[in-house]
Amino acid sequence: MSANDHADFAPIATRIRDNVGRQGFMTHIGAELSELTRGTCTLAVDRRPELLQQHGLFHGGVTAFLVDNATTIAAATSRGQPALTAEYKLNLLSPAVGDRLICRARVIKSGRQVAVVAADVFCVTDGVEKHTATALASIAMLDEKAAARISSPA
């Protein structure tokens, strides 16, 4: 990324971080935005009893949430447009047992109306990552007029 690209991306990154800070569910889950670059997003969450299912594994809903949010955020970095998840396909590859769950999303193709974004989820135990899920998402890219029609209490 050139210095000019970084300067162009800085206001986009600030807006995205501000938006993420207003997401109550991110706070409720305890997820953090740990990396943000043009076309990528990494979210992570530490293990807590409330996030586990009955066998002590991260609940699949936590994995799905990370995929949903990380893919949408990654799509929004491309042009700074507001974005909403249209759909995603999630494959759970192995049990998510560990201390931390990390989701890394990357834009495959950013179109004017739809972005295609891939995501991989890893569970970390003693510093070792295990690939636990993979996903492919279609993200609706909104223009400012469409985004303004969505009322938000946030």
Secondary structure, 3 states (H helix, E strand, C coil): CCHHHHHHHHHHHHHHHHHHHCCHHHHHHCCEEEEEECCEEEEEEECCHHHECCCCCECHHHHHHHHHHHHHHHHHHHHCCCEEEEEEEEEECCCCCCCEEEEEEEEEEECCCEEEEEEEEEEEECCEEEEEEEEEEEEEECCHHHHHCCCCCC
